[in-house]
Amino acid sequence: MKVEYILDISVKYDLRLLLTWLSVPCLTTHISTLYAHVRLFGHIIEKDTIRNQVGCGGRLGFHWYFYAALERFFRYGPVGKKKRKREDKSSKYPRNTKEFEDWGMLIDTLVLDFQSAELELSFPPEDVTYRQWSDRHWGLDQEDRSEASETLSSYKTRPEWLCEYLMAWISGLLSMSYHTSQFGQPLYEHIGTIRMLVDGQLNHEFDLAARYTESSLNIEPWNVWRVSSEPGAIDTRGTGNHVARGTRGLREHSITPLAVSSSIGSSKRATHLDNWLVIVFYSHIVQIENRFGAKPT
């Protein structure tokens, strides 16, 4: 039986999120579609607010609130506040979050439909571009005293801009780079496809199963590690809608280290996502070797 959940995500002032479940027909760990209405309220984020958002290494913002909500759903589903096992209510110090029950939610298709719900404000003039809006979110217009910059926050955000921004950010996570792999891994493990809509029209789609199987990190000789043949190991020959299917409990399975050699070619087992950092690091070493002609030791 296919199960669909419907969620309302209200975004206020390009920053704060308010989540409301609209339809949860039953509690399950595998849903066919999670449909999220992403509704925008209020004006474009102000310069003073952004000044407190940016810093060394990047910025805070609605995209991290979005990720935090998604990560929590992966673990606990649509339920309310979780309690720790055997926790003393008077306890002053929180215990390890590993004591929470992890549901390991699987989503075949995540649909994000962006739309403006702000009725009092108007969209920016046509000559105001996405680049100007994006620069505001990165604090790049702090010293800009032009009329366009000073009046930007008197308008509401175009839904396609928020969609474009989040799409680029998700794409960065899925690239599994040194800095993003720890955030991209859960997306590959729990979601099959991400569809991003604007006012009900498809704007972009991520086929995570295809990206994983076609990735350069999933070909020889990059399979530095392989998952043992215990139940739950990923097999790319039967990924179906997503590589996450049947991987619950994967972290508990033993990992067998392999030397990088031609003998790995006999193994069709996909690389364990937990070890992508190792693979990325090794690929960087090979790049250094190719550039300087020195073999890594």
Secondary structure, 3 states (H helix, E strand, C coil): CCCEEEEEEEEECCCEEEEEEEECCCCCCEEEEEEEEEEEECCCCCHHHHHCCEECCEECCHHHHHHHHHHHHHHHCCCCCCCCCCCCCCCCCCCCHHHCCCCCCEEEEEEEEEEECCCCCCCCCCCCCHHHHHHHHCCCCCCCCCHHHHCHHHCCCCHHHHHHHHHHHHHHHHCCCCCCHHHHHHHHHHEEEEEEEECCEEEEEEEHHHHHHHCHHHCCCCCCEEECCCCCCCEHHHCCCCCCCCCCCHHHCCEEECCCCHHHHHCCECCCHHHHHHHHHHHHHHHHHHHHCCCCC
